[in-house]
Amino acid sequence: MFDNLSKKLCAIIDGIKKRGILTDEVIDSTTREIRISLLEADVALEVVKSFTLQLKEKLRGQKIINSVTPEQTIIKIVYDELVDLLGSDEEFKVDKYRTILIAGLQGTGKTTTSAKLANLLRTKFNKKVLLVSLDTYRPAAIEQLRKLASCNSIDFFDDIDQLVDTPISIAQKAVGRLKEYDAVIYDTAGRLYVDDAMMEEIKKLKDIVKPDNTLLVIDSMMGQDAINTAKAFNEAVNLTGLILTRVDGDSRGGAAISAKSVTNCQIRYMCTGEKISDIEPFHPDRIASRILDKGDVLSLVEKAMDSNIVEDISDISTGKNFTLDGMVTYLKQLEKLGGVGGILKFLPGIKKMKEKLAEANISDKTIARQISIIMSMTRLERQNPKILNASRRRRIAAGCGQQVSDVNRLIKQFEQLKTMMVKFQNNPSMIESFMKQR
């Protein structure tokens, strides 16, 4: 998400290095370029005007410290303004909000998002959750949510007669079940904001359910129509938050920023993929850091902890006892984190390294090839790589369909990783530092 905006902002800031001094002319040209970048990223015009006006005022009033370059000054101010634009870092308080009403247009991914949110509450916060489908209009909508609930050990409200019941009657039946659960999530039907009858219906549903949270699901790829949608739903049901979907498929993201600004509602979560676990809290400061190519290591650590990566790795013999079997485990943990691409997006400076990574042929396929090479070895070879002479390496390469040079490269990487493991044994471990950050 925000790939195009990020690339252009980074290019603008890099260009300031050549200027040397932060003059009025530099400030004017920089803010003009940033204004164009925001508009091209689909950010609403009124939001762009407000953003660039505040940015220019702060830059003009900024004193350049001798130890701080103009580039660093602009990065800091742009970062602060982006954080302010994206919203506060107020996370969804699951203990205070037990009833959640999910709303949105047709096709924005409300049903899947409802299941993802329920799964997150169950797995991360240990909540007993009930999913309720109020969509009697879309064929198989109820069945879809029932299936998602069943596959992920989430309770589903099944007291539904699809031939007779309406969304209103289902809601009236379901409200009595709240006392049995820590949280109840109501998935409503998709509706157009120009459909008066459907908007009246969701108002009635809100009166019945009395939700603690009314969340609007916005497709990040909707463009400027997301702004009109957010306005209409906010006026109808008084939204308390937003959830962004398909952020992995949108390279602009400006509409999402605009929707937050026009509704004054926080973006609570964003869905980053198709898996049930592909949902994460929206942290404005971390997203701003990613946009400016400064990385987001904290989110990477949290993702590793939530996926039990650290616990799995801690069971591996390290240091001098580290073997190729241990390396297979490490590589599989990388796959859990989304592969090479899933990790790299959290690291600082990665946008400037993309060309070098392409030249080095580093991709998710690399992990699969490395695992196939190791699994083509005998158990003895995996335990003692020192016996891998030229003959054995040719046999291994032929067995997995790779080149001998690939086998040689893997062994070299293994030796480097083993050296790192030895250093971990002699110093406070990275795992322990991760646990302290948790």
C-alpha positions as a Markdown table, in Angstrom:
| # | Residue | x | y | z |
|---|---|---|---|---|
| 1 | Met | 0.0 | 0.0 | 0.0 |
| 2 | Phe | 1.1 | 3.6 | -0.7 |
| 3 | Asp | 3.9 | 2.3 | -3.0 |
| 4 | Asn | 3.6 | 5.0 | -5.6 |
| 5 | Leu | 3.3 | 7.8 | -2.9 |
| 6 | Ser | 6.3 | 6.3 | -1.0 |
| 7 | Lys | 8.5 | 6.1 | -4.1 |
| 8 | Lys | 7.7 | 9.7 | -5.1 |
| 9 | Leu | 8.1 | 11.2 | -1.6 |
| 10 | Cys | 11.5 | 9.4 | -1.2 |
| 11 | Ala | 12.6 | 10.7 | -4.6 |
| 12 | Ile | 11.6 | 14.3 | -3.6 |
| 13 | Ile | 13.5 | 14.1 | -0.3 |
| 14 | Asp | 16.5 | 12.6 | -1.9 |
| 15 | Gly | 16.6 | 15.5 | -4.3 |
| 16 | Ile | 16.9 | 17.9 | -1.4 |
| 17 | Lys | 20.4 | 16.5 | -0.7 |
| 18 | Lys | 21.7 | 18.3 | -3.8 |
| 19 | Arg | 20.2 | 21.6 | -2.6 |
| 20 | Gly | 22.3 | 21.9 | 0.5 |
| 21 | Ile | 20.3 | 24.8 | 2.1 |
| 22 | Leu | 16.6 | 25.0 | 3.0 |
| 23 | Thr | 15.7 | 28.3 | 1.4 |
| 24 | Asp | 12.2 | 29.6 | 0.7 |
| 25 | Glu | 12.6 | 28.6 | -2.9 |
| 26 | Val | 13.5 | 25.0 | -1.9 |
| 27 | Ile | 10.5 | 24.9 | 0.5 |
| 28 | Asp | 8.1 | 26.1 | -2.2 |
| 29 | Ser | 9.3 | 23.7 | -4.8 |
| 30 | Thr | 9.4 | 20.8 | -2.3 |
| 31 | Thr | 5.8 | 21.4 | -1.1 |
| 32 | Arg | 4.6 | 21.7 | -4.7 |
| 33 | Glu | 6.1 | 18.4 | -5.6 |
| 34 | Ile | 4.6 | 16.8 | -2.5 |
| 35 | Arg | 1.2 | 18.3 | -3.4 |
| 36 | Ile | 1.4 | 16.7 | -6.9 |
| 37 | Ser | 2.5 | 13.3 | -5.4 |
| 38 | Leu | -0.5 | 13.3 | -3.0 |
| 39 | Leu | -3.0 | 14.2 | -5.7 |
| 40 | Glu | -1.5 | 11.4 | -7.9 |
| 41 | Ala | -2.0 | 9.0 | -5.0 |
| 42 | Asp | -5.7 | 9.8 | -5.0 |
| 43 | Val | -5.8 | 11.9 | -1.9 |
| 44 | Ala | -8.7 | 14.3 | -1.8 |
| 45 | Leu | -8.0 | 17.9 | -2.9 |
| 46 | Glu | -9.1 | 19.5 | 0.3 |
| 47 | Val | -7.0 | 17.1 | 2.3 |
| 48 | Val | -4.0 | 17.9 | 0.1 |
| 49 | Lys | -4.5 | 21.6 | 0.5 |
| 50 | Ser | -4.6 | 21.4 | 4.3 |
| 51 | Phe | -1.6 | 19.0 | 4.4 |
| 52 | Thr | 0.7 | 21.1 | 2.2 |
| 53 | Leu | -0.3 | 24.4 | 3.9 |
| 54 | Gln | 0.6 | 23.1 | 7.3 |
| 55 | Leu | 3.8 | 21.5 | 5.9 |
| 56 | Lys | 4.9 | 24.8 | 4.4 |
| 57 | Glu | 4.2 | 26.8 | 7.5 |
| 58 | Lys | 6.2 | 24.4 | 9.7 |
| 59 | Leu | 9.1 | 24.3 | 7.2 |
| 60 | Arg | 9.3 | 28.1 | 7.1 |
| 61 | Gly | 9.3 | 28.3 | 10.9 |
| 62 | Gln | 11.9 | 25.6 | 11.3 |
| 63 | Lys | 15.4 | 26.5 | 12.5 |
| 64 | Ile | 18.1 | 24.4 | 10.8 |
| 65 | Ile | 20.4 | 23.0 | 13.5 |
| 66 | Asn | 24.1 | 22.7 | 12.4 |
| 67 | Ser | 24.1 | 18.9 | 13.1 |
| 68 | Val | 20.8 | 18.3 | 11.2 |
| 69 | Thr | 20.7 | 18.5 | 7.4 |
| 70 | Pro | 17.8 | 20.0 | 5.4 |
| 71 | Glu | 16.9 | 16.5 | 4.3 |
| 72 | Gln | 16.6 | 15.3 | 7.9 |
| 73 | Thr | 14.6 | 18.3 | 8.8 |
| 74 | Ile | 12.1 | 17.8 | 6.0 |
| 75 | Ile | 11.8 | 14.0 | 6.7 |
| 76 | Lys | 11.0 | 14.8 | 10.4 |
| 77 | Ile | 8.3 | 17.4 | 9.5 |
| 78 | Val | 6.8 | 15.3 | 6.7 |
| 79 | Tyr | 6.7 | 12.3 | 9.0 |
| 80 | Asp | 4.9 | 14.2 | 11.8 |
| 81 | Glu | 2.4 | 15.6 | 9.3 |
| 82 | Leu | 1.7 | 12.1 | 7.8 |
| 83 | Val | 1.1 | 10.7 | 11.3 |
| 84 | Asp | -1.3 | 13.6 | 12.0 |
| 85 | Leu | -3.0 | 13.0 | 8.7 |
| 86 | Leu | -3.3 | 9.2 | 9.2 |
| 87 | Gly | -4.7 | 9.6 | 12.8 |
| 88 | Ser | -3.8 | 8.9 | 16.4 |
| 89 | Asp | -2.4 | 5.6 | 17.5 |
| 90 | Glu | -5.5 | 4.7 | 19.4 |
| 91 | Glu | -5.9 | 0.9 | 19.1 |
| 92 | Phe | -9.2 | -0.9 | 19.1 |
| 93 | Lys | -10.0 | -1.6 | 22.8 |
| 94 | Val | -11.5 | -5.1 | 22.7 |
| 95 | Asp | -12.4 | -5.1 | 26.4 |
| 96 | Lys | -14.5 | -2.0 | 26.1 |
| 97 | Tyr | -16.3 | -2.9 | 22.9 |
| 98 | Arg | -18.3 | -6.1 | 22.9 |
| 99 | Thr | -20.8 | -5.5 | 20.1 |
| 100 | Ile | -19.5 | -4.7 | 16.6 |
| 101 | Leu | -21.5 | -3.8 | 13.6 |
| 102 | Ile | -19.8 | -4.2 | 10.3 |
| 103 | Ala | -21.0 | -2.0 | 7.4 |
| 104 | Gly | -19.9 | -1.1 | 3.9 |
| 105 | Leu | -20.6 | -1.2 | 0.2 |
| 106 | Gln | -21.2 | -4.4 | -1.8 |
| 107 | Gly | -18.0 | -6.3 | -2.7 |
| 108 | Thr | -15.7 | -4.6 | -0.2 |
| 109 | Gly | -15.0 | -7.8 | 1.7 |
| 110 | Lys | -17.2 | -7.3 | 4.8 |
| 111 | Thr | -17.9 | -11.0 | 5.4 |
| 112 | Thr | -14.3 | -12.0 | 5.1 |
| 113 | Thr | -13.2 | -9.1 | 7.2 |
| 114 | Ser | -15.8 | -10.0 | 9.9 |
| 115 | Ala | -14.3 | -13.5 | 10.1 |
| 116 | Lys | -10.7 | -12.1 | 10.2 |
| 117 | Leu | -11.6 | -9.7 | 13.0 |
| 118 | Ala | -13.4 | -12.5 | 15.0 |
| 119 | Asn | -10.4 | -14.8 | 14.5 |
| 120 | Leu | -8.0 | -12.0 | 15.7 |
| 121 | Leu | -10.1 | -11.5 | 18.9 |
| 122 | Arg | -10.1 | -15.3 | 19.5 |
| 123 | Thr | -6.4 | -16.0 | 18.9 |
| 124 | Lys | -4.7 | -12.8 | 20.1 |
| 125 | Phe | -7.0 | -11.7 | 22.8 |
| 126 | Asn | -8.5 | -15.0 | 23.8 |
| 127 | Lys | -12.0 | -13.8 | 23.4 |
| 128 | Lys | -15.1 | -16.0 | 23.0 |
| 129 | Val | -16.7 | -14.6 | 19.8 |
| 130 | Leu | -20.0 | -15.0 | 18.1 |
| 131 | Leu | -20.5 | -14.2 | 14.4 |
| 132 | Val | -23.9 | -13.2 | 13.2 |
| 133 | Ser | -24.8 | -12.8 | 9.5 |
| 134 | Leu | -27.5 | -10.2 | 8.7 |
| 135 | Asp | -27.1 | -10.5 | 5.0 |
| 136 | Thr | -30.2 | -12.2 | 3.6 |
| 137 | Tyr | -29.9 | -10.6 | 0.2 |
| 138 | Arg | -26.7 | -12.0 | -1.3 |
| 139 | Pro | -26.9 | -15.7 | -2.3 |
| 140 | Ala | -24.9 | -17.9 | 0.1 |
| 141 | Ala | -23.7 | -14.9 | 2.2 |
| 142 | Ile | -24.9 | -16.6 | 5.4 |
| 143 | Glu | -23.4 | -19.9 | 4.3 |
| 144 | Gln | -20.1 | -18.2 | 3.5 |
| 145 | Leu | -19.8 | -16.7 | 7.0 |
| 146 | Arg | -20.9 | -20.0 | 8.6 |
| 147 | Lys | -18.1 | -21.8 | 6.7 |
| 148 | Leu | -15.5 | -19.3 | 7.7 |
| 149 | Ala | -16.6 | -19.6 | 11.3 |
| 150 | Ser | -16.5 | -23.4 | 11.3 |
| 151 | Cys | -13.1 | -23.6 | 9.7 |
| 152 | Asn | -11.6 | -21.3 | 12.3 |
| 153 | Ser | -13.3 | -22.6 | 15.5 |
| 154 | Ile | -15.5 | -19.5 | 15.8 |
| 155 | Asp | -19.2 | -19.8 | 17.0 |
| 156 | Phe | -21.8 | -18.9 | 14.5 |
| 157 | Phe | -25.4 | -17.8 | 15.2 |
| 158 | Asp | -27.3 | -20.5 | 13.4 |
| 159 | Asp | -30.9 | -19.8 | 14.5 |
| 160 | Ile | -31.8 | -18.5 | 11.0 |
| 161 | Asp | -34.7 | -19.4 | 8.7 |
| 162 | Gln | -33.4 | -18.1 | 5.4 |
| 163 | Leu | -36.9 | -18.4 | 3.8 |
| 164 | Val | -38.6 | -16.3 | 6.4 |
| 165 | Asp | -36.1 | -14.3 | 8.4 |
| 166 | Thr | -35.1 | -10.7 | 7.6 |
| 167 | Pro | -32.0 | -8.9 | 8.8 |
| 168 | Ile | -34.2 | -7.1 | 11.4 |
| 169 | Ser | -35.6 | -10.4 | 12.8 |
| 170 | Ile | -32.2 | -12.1 | 12.9 |
| 171 | Ala | -30.8 | -9.2 | 14.8 |
| 172 | Gln | -33.7 | -9.3 | 17.3 |
| 173 | Lys | -33.0 | -13.0 | 17.9 |
| 174 | Ala | -29.2 | -12.6 | 18.2 |
| 175 | Val | -29.1 | -9.7 | 20.7 |
| 176 | Gly | -30.1 | -12.0 | 23.5 |
| 177 | Arg | -26.9 | -14.1 | 23.0 |
| 178 | Leu | -24.5 | -11.2 | 24.0 |
| 179 | Lys | -24.3 | -12.3 | 27.6 |
| 180 | Glu | -22.8 | -15.7 | 26.5 |
| 181 | Tyr | -19.9 | -14.1 | 24.6 |
| 182 | Asp | -17.0 | -11.7 | 25.1 |
| 183 | Ala | -17.8 | -10.2 | 21.7 |
| 184 | Val | -20.5 | -10.4 | 19.0 |
| 185 | Ile | -19.8 | -9.3 | 15.4 |
| 186 | Tyr | -22.7 | -8.5 | 13.1 |
| 187 | Asp | -22.0 | -8.8 | 9.4 |
| 188 | Thr | -24.5 | -6.6 | 7.5 |
| 189 | Ala | -25.4 | -6.8 | 3.8 |
| 190 | Gly | -23.6 | -4.6 | 1.3 |
| 191 | Arg | -25.5 | -1.5 | 0.4 |
| 192 | Leu | -25.1 | 1.5 | -1.8 |
| 193 | Tyr | -25.2 | 4.8 | 0.0 |
| 194 | Val | -27.6 | 6.1 | -2.6 |
| 195 | Asp | -30.1 | 3.3 | -1.7 |
| 196 | Asp | -32.4 | 5.1 | 0.8 |
| 197 | Ala | -34.3 | 1.9 | 1.8 |
| 198 | Met | -31.1 | 0.0 | 2.6 |
| 199 | Met | -29.6 | 2.9 | 4.5 |
| 200 | Glu | -32.8 | 3.1 | 6.6 |
| 201 | Glu | -32.5 | -0.6 | 7.3 |
| 202 | Ile | -29.0 | -0.3 | 8.7 |
| 203 | Lys | -30.2 | 2.5 | 11.0 |
| 204 | Lys | -32.8 | 0.2 | 12.4 |
| 205 | Leu | -30.2 | -2.6 | 12.8 |
| 206 | Lys | -28.1 | -0.2 | 14.8 |
| 207 | Asp | -31.0 | 0.7 | 17.0 |
| 208 | Ile | -31.6 | -3.0 | 17.7 |
| 209 | Val | -28.0 | -4.1 | 18.2 |
| 210 | Lys | -26.8 | -1.0 | 20.0 |
| 211 | Pro | -23.2 | -1.6 | 18.9 |
| 212 | Asp | -20.3 | -0.3 | 20.9 |
| 213 | Asn | -18.4 | -0.1 | 17.6 |
| 214 | Thr | -19.8 | 0.6 | 14.1 |
| 215 | Leu | -16.9 | -0.1 | 11.7 |
| 216 | Leu | -17.0 | 0.8 | 8.0 |
| 217 | Val | -15.1 | -1.6 | 5.6 |
| 218 | Ile | -13.4 | 0.3 | 2.8 |
| 219 | Asp | -11.8 | -1.2 | -0.3 |
| 220 | Ser | -8.5 | 0.5 | -0.7 |
| 221 | Met | -8.8 | 0.3 | -4.4 |
| 222 | Met | -12.1 | 2.2 | -4.6 |
| 223 | Gly | -10.5 | 5.5 | -5.3 |
| 224 | Gln | -12.4 | 8.8 | -4.6 |
| 225 | Asp | -15.7 | 7.0 | -4.3 |
| 226 | Ala | -14.5 | 5.8 | -0.9 |
| 227 | Ile | -14.8 | 9.4 | 0.4 |
| 228 | Asn | -18.5 | 9.7 | -0.6 |
| 229 | Thr | -19.2 | 6.3 | 0.9 |
| 230 | Ala | -17.5 | 7.2 | 4.2 |
| 231 | Lys | -19.4 | 10.5 | 4.4 |
| 232 | Ala | -22.8 | 8.8 | 3.7 |
| 233 | Phe | -22.3 | 6.0 | 6.2 |
| 234 | Asn | -21.0 | 8.3 | 8.8 |
| 235 | Glu | -24.0 | 10.5 | 8.5 |
| 236 | Ala | -26.4 | 7.5 | 8.7 |
| 237 | Val | -24.9 | 5.4 | 11.5 |
| 238 | Asn | -22.2 | 7.6 | 13.2 |
| 239 | Leu | -19.1 | 5.5 | 12.5 |
| 240 | Thr | -16.6 | 4.8 | 15.2 |
| 241 | Gly | -13.8 | 3.4 | 13.0 |
| 242 | Leu | -12.6 | 2.2 | 9.6 |
| 243 | Ile | -11.1 | -1.1 | 8.3 |
| 244 | Leu | -9.2 | -1.1 | 5.1 |
| 245 | Thr | -9.2 | -4.1 | 2.8 |
| 246 | Arg | -7.1 | -5.2 | -0.1 |
| 247 | Val | -4.2 | -2.9 | 1.0 |
| 248 | Asp | -1.8 | -5.5 | -0.6 |
| 249 | Gly | -3.3 | -4.7 | -4.0 |
| 250 | Asp | -3.4 | -0.9 | -3.9 |
| 251 | Ser | -0.3 | 1.1 | -4.8 |
| 252 | Arg | -1.8 | 4.5 | -4.1 |
| 253 | Gly | -3.9 | 4.5 | -0.9 |
| 254 | Gly | -4.8 | 8.1 | -1.0 |
| 255 | Ala | -8.5 | 7.4 | -0.9 |
| 256 | Ala | -8.1 | 5.6 | 2.4 |
| 257 | Ile | -6.2 | 8.6 | 3.9 |
| 258 | Ser | -9.0 | 10.9 | 2.6 |
| 259 | Ala | -11.8 | 8.7 | 4.1 |
| 260 | Lys | -10.2 | 9.0 | 7.5 |
| 261 | Ser | -9.9 | 12.8 | 7.2 |
| 262 | Val | -13.5 | 13.5 | 6.1 |
| 263 | Thr | -15.1 | 11.2 | 8.7 |
| 264 | Asn | -12.7 | 12.0 | 11.5 |
| 265 | Cys | -12.8 | 8.3 | 12.3 |
| 266 | Gln | -9.6 | 6.3 | 13.1 |
| 267 | Ile | -8.5 | 3.5 | 10.8 |
| 268 | Arg | -8.5 | 0.6 | 13.2 |
| 269 | Tyr | -7.3 | -2.3 | 11.1 |
| 270 | Met | -6.2 | -3.2 | 7.7 |
| 271 | Cys | -6.4 | -6.5 | 5.8 |
| 272 | Thr | -3.2 | -7.4 | 4.1 |
| 273 | Gly | -4.0 | -10.6 | 2.3 |
| 274 | Glu | -6.5 | -13.4 | 1.7 |
| 275 | Lys | -5.6 | -15.6 | 4.7 |
| 276 | Ile | -7.8 | -15.5 | 7.8 |
| 277 | Ser | -4.7 | -14.2 | 9.8 |
| 278 | Asp | -4.0 | -11.4 | 7.3 |
| 279 | Ile | -5.3 | -8.6 | 9.4 |
| 280 | Glu | -3.3 | -6.2 | 11.6 |
| 281 | Pro | -3.8 | -3.0 | 13.7 |
| 282 | Phe | -3.3 | 0.2 | 11.8 |
| 283 | His | -0.5 | 2.2 | 13.5 |
| 284 | Pro | -0.2 | 5.7 | 11.9 |
| 285 | Asp | 3.3 | 6.2 | 13.0 |
| 286 | Arg | 4.5 | 2.9 | 11.6 |
| 287 | Ile | 2.7 | 3.4 | 8.3 |
| 288 | Ala | 4.2 | 6.9 | 8.0 |
| 289 | Ser | 7.6 | 5.3 | 8.6 |
| 290 | Arg | 7.0 | 2.8 | 5.9 |
| 291 | Ile | 5.9 | 5.5 | 3.4 |
| 292 | Leu | 9.2 | 7.3 | 4.0 |
| 293 | Asp | 11.1 | 4.1 | 3.6 |
| 294 | Lys | 12.3 | 4.1 | 7.2 |
| 295 | Gly | 11.0 | 0.6 | 7.9 |
| 296 | Asp | 8.8 | -0.9 | 10.6 |
| 297 | Val | 10.9 | -3.3 | 12.6 |
| 298 | Leu | 8.5 | -3.3 | 15.5 |
| 299 | Ser | 5.7 | -4.7 | 13.4 |
| 300 | Leu | 8.0 | -7.3 | 12.1 |
| 301 | Val | 8.9 | -8.4 | 15.7 |
| 302 | Glu | 5.3 | -8.5 | 16.7 |
| 303 | Lys | 4.4 | -10.6 | 13.6 |
| 304 | Ala | 7.2 | -13.0 | 14.5 |
| 305 | Met | 6.0 | -13.3 | 18.1 |
| 306 | Asp | 2.3 | -13.8 | 17.0 |
| 307 | Ser | 3.4 | -16.5 | 14.6 |
| 308 | Asn | 5.4 | -18.3 | 17.3 |
| 309 | Ile | 8.5 | -17.8 | 15.2 |
| 310 | Val | 10.7 | -16.9 | 18.2 |
| 311 | Glu | 9.5 | -19.9 | 20.2 |
| 312 | Asp | 10.1 | -22.3 | 17.2 |
| 313 | Ile | 13.6 | -20.9 | 16.6 |
| 314 | Ser | 14.5 | -21.0 | 20.3 |
| 315 | Asp | 14.2 | -24.8 | 20.2 |
| 316 | Ile | 16.9 | -25.1 | 17.5 |
| 317 | Ser | 20.4 | -26.0 | 18.5 |
| 318 | Thr | 22.5 | -22.9 | 17.9 |
| 319 | Gly | 26.2 | -22.0 | 17.8 |
| 320 | Lys | 28.6 | -24.8 | 17.0 |
| 321 | Asn | 25.7 | -27.3 | 17.1 |
| 322 | Phe | 23.8 | -25.5 | 14.4 |
| 323 | Thr | 23.1 | -27.8 | 11.4 |
| 324 | Leu | 21.5 | -27.7 | 8.0 |
| 325 | Asp | 18.3 | -29.2 | 9.5 |
| 326 | Gly | 18.2 | -26.1 | 11.7 |
| 327 | Met | 18.6 | -24.0 | 8.6 |
| 328 | Val | 15.5 | -25.7 | 7.1 |
| 329 | Thr | 13.5 | -24.7 | 10.2 |
| 330 | Tyr | 14.8 | -21.1 | 9.9 |
| 331 | Leu | 13.8 | -21.0 | 6.2 |
| 332 | Lys | 10.3 | -22.3 | 7.0 |
| 333 | Gln | 9.9 | -19.6 | 9.6 |
| 334 | Leu | 10.7 | -17.0 | 6.9 |
| 335 | Glu | 7.8 | -18.5 | 4.8 |
| 336 | Lys | 5.5 | -18.1 | 7.8 |
| 337 | Leu | 6.3 | -14.4 | 7.8 |
| 338 | Gly | 5.3 | -14.0 | 4.2 |
| 339 | Gly | 8.6 | -15.0 | 2.5 |
| 340 | Val | 11.3 | -12.7 | 1.5 |
| 341 | Gly | 8.9 | -10.0 | 0.3 |
| 342 | Gly | 6.9 | -10.2 | 3.6 |
| 343 | Ile | 10.0 | -9.4 | 5.6 |
| 344 | Leu | 11.7 | -6.9 | 3.3 |
| 345 | Lys | 8.7 | -4.5 | 3.3 |
| 346 | Phe | 9.3 | -3.9 | 7.1 |
| 347 | Leu | 13.0 | -3.1 | 6.7 |
| 348 | Pro | 14.4 | 0.5 | 6.2 |
| 349 | Gly | 15.8 | 1.6 | 2.9 |
| 350 | Ile | 14.3 | -1.4 | 1.0 |
| 351 | Lys | 12.9 | 0.7 | -1.8 |
| 352 | Lys | 16.4 | 1.9 | -2.7 |
| 353 | Met | 17.6 | -1.7 | -2.6 |
| 354 | Lys | 15.0 | -3.3 | -4.9 |
| 355 | Glu | 17.1 | -3.2 | -8.0 |
| 356 | Lys | 20.0 | -4.8 | -6.2 |
| 357 | Leu | 17.8 | -7.5 | -4.9 |
| 358 | Ala | 16.5 | -8.2 | -8.4 |
| 359 | Glu | 20.1 | -8.5 | -9.6 |
| 360 | Ala | 20.9 | -10.9 | -6.8 |
| 361 | Asn | 17.8 | -12.9 | -7.7 |
| 362 | Ile | 16.5 | -12.8 | -4.2 |
| 363 | Ser | 12.9 | -13.8 | -4.0 |
| 364 | Asp | 10.4 | -16.1 | -2.3 |
| 365 | Lys | 11.4 | -18.8 | -4.8 |
| 366 | Thr | 14.9 | -18.7 | -3.4 |
| 367 | Ile | 13.7 | -20.1 | -0.1 |
| 368 | Ala | 12.0 | -23.0 | -1.8 |
| 369 | Arg | 15.1 | -23.8 | -3.8 |
| 370 | Gln | 17.3 | -23.7 | -0.7 |
| 371 | Ile | 15.0 | -26.1 | 1.1 |
| 372 | Ser | 14.9 | -28.5 | -1.9 |
| 373 | Ile | 18.8 | -28.5 | -1.9 |
| 374 | Ile | 19.0 | -29.4 | 1.8 |
| 375 | Met | 16.3 | -32.1 | 1.5 |
| 376 | Ser | 18.3 | -33.7 | -1.3 |
| 377 | Met | 21.1 | -34.4 | 1.1 |
| 378 | Thr | 21.4 | -37.5 | 3.3 |
| 379 | Arg | 20.9 | -37.2 | 7.0 |
| 380 | Leu | 24.6 | -37.5 | 7.6 |
| 381 | Glu | 25.3 | -34.7 | 5.2 |
| 382 | Arg | 22.8 | -32.4 | 6.8 |
| 383 | Gln | 24.3 | -33.0 | 10.2 |
| 384 | Asn | 27.9 | -32.6 | 9.0 |
| 385 | Pro | 28.2 | -30.4 | 5.9 |
| 386 | Lys | 32.1 | -30.6 | 6.1 |
| 387 | Ile | 31.9 | -34.0 | 4.2 |
| 388 | Leu | 30.2 | -32.3 | 1.2 |
| 389 | Asn | 33.0 | -32.8 | -1.4 |
| 390 | Ala | 32.7 | -32.0 | -5.1 |
| 391 | Ser | 31.2 | -35.4 | -5.9 |
| 392 | Arg | 28.5 | -35.1 | -3.3 |
| 393 | Arg | 27.6 | -31.6 | -4.3 |
| 394 | Arg | 27.2 | -32.7 | -7.9 |
| 395 | Arg | 24.9 | -35.5 | -6.8 |
| 396 | Ile | 22.8 | -33.1 | -4.6 |
| 397 | Ala | 22.5 | -30.6 | -7.5 |
| 398 | Ala | 21.3 | -33.3 | -9.9 |
| 399 | Gly | 18.8 | -34.6 | -7.3 |
| 400 | Cys | 17.0 | -31.3 | -6.8 |
| 401 | Gly | 17.4 | -30.0 | -10.3 |
| 402 | Gln | 19.7 | -27.1 | -9.4 |
| 403 | Gln | 23.2 | -26.1 | -10.3 |
| 404 | Val | 26.4 | -27.0 | -8.3 |
| 405 | Ser | 26.9 | -23.2 | -7.9 |
| 406 | Asp | 23.5 | -23.1 | -6.1 |
| 407 | Val | 24.6 | -25.8 | -3.7 |
| 408 | Asn | 27.9 | -23.9 | -3.1 |
| 409 | Arg | 26.1 | -20.7 | -2.4 |
| 410 | Leu | 23.8 | -22.4 | 0.1 |
| 411 | Ile | 26.7 | -23.9 | 2.0 |
| 412 | Lys | 28.4 | -20.5 | 2.2 |
| 413 | Gln | 25.2 | -18.9 | 3.5 |
| 414 | Phe | 24.9 | -21.7 | 6.1 |
| 415 | Glu | 28.4 | -21.0 | 7.3 |
| 416 | Gln | 27.6 | -17.3 | 7.7 |
| 417 | Leu | 24.4 | -18.1 | 9.6 |
| 418 | Lys | 26.3 | -20.5 | 11.8 |
| 419 | Thr | 28.9 | -17.9 | 12.6 |
| 420 | Met | 26.1 | -15.5 | 13.6 |
| 421 | Met | 24.6 | -18.2 | 15.9 |
| 422 | Val | 28.0 | -18.5 | 17.7 |
| 423 | Lys | 27.9 | -14.7 | 18.3 |
| 424 | Phe | 24.4 | -15.0 | 19.7 |
| 425 | Gln | 25.7 | -17.6 | 22.2 |
| 426 | Asn | 28.4 | -15.2 | 23.4 |
| 427 | Asn | 26.1 | -12.2 | 23.7 |
| 428 | Pro | 22.6 | -11.4 | 24.9 |
| 429 | Ser | 20.4 | -13.2 | 22.4 |
| 430 | Met | 18.2 | -11.5 | 19.9 |
| 431 | Ile | 15.4 | -13.7 | 21.0 |
| 432 | Glu | 15.6 | -12.3 | 24.6 |
| 433 | Ser | 15.7 | -8.7 | 23.2 |
| 434 | Phe | 12.6 | -9.5 | 21.1 |
| 435 | Met | 10.8 | -10.8 | 24.3 |
| 436 | Lys | 11.7 | -7.5 | 26.1 |
| 437 | Gln | 10.2 | -5.5 | 23.2 |
| 438 | Arg | 7.0 | -7.5 | 23.3 |
